[in-house]
């Protein structure tokens, strides 16, 4: 038989809004439900410390906070990504604004940044000129600018995504080192105007036709133009290597994020264009980054 103390504890737990939000998210099959519940409530205006230390019920919250929390929970249960709902996400320890129309920064891409940082730190400051193609939020280029003191140009085609890119440059106080450029990376005038680089980085669209037909509900909210890479997902790798090999200085490098199972083919594309290639696995042991140094 439960003691009075246990009964009171269980009653308090069921009234706890963190518990209620977590339970509802779990029922919808969302992983890390408690983490997401807390993030939604904090974004709605609930004090984070109190959520961890006090059994707050919905009745303890102001009406407007309660309304916002319920609206955000509804959006999440409809499949909208948590990052879009709260409007900001951390990448490599830096803040990035995100929302509808831009690809969400992911931990997979931190593997690319970490590998590129290792390459840049062995080069003198004057040999750290970087180009970030298909820049999106700018998470790659801005992080390299901040942590490697690199001079970076970020090129993005989507007007919606470019808005976030420009905002994130300001948010991270990177205006002196990062130049956001709105345009098509395959526009010959833009390419010629950029000049040569010591490092070109890209997380291009790389989902295949099959992948696009089997998207997770959350991913379907992200812009198709940032996801779809052609029938086999490799269109952008072929085109970037073809168009930008001449823009890489001798001894410089191209860094790509790739999808699962694409590494060997992307390495072949680089190798056939005169690059000495390497493949790097992410934390899940998936071959996630392909990079190559341009041979003399």
PyMOL commands that set and color helices and strands:
alter all, ss='L'
color gray80, all
select helices_A, chain A and resi 4-15+17-27+33-44+48-53+58-60+63-77+82-86+107-121+125-127+139-148+159-171+188-194+209-213+219-221+224-226+235-247+263-271
alter helices_A, ss='H'
color red, helices_A
select strands_A, chain A and resi 88-91+94-97+129-133+151-156+178-182+197-202+248-257+275-281+287-294
alter strands_A, ss='S'
color yellow, strands_A
deselect
rebuild
show_as cartoon
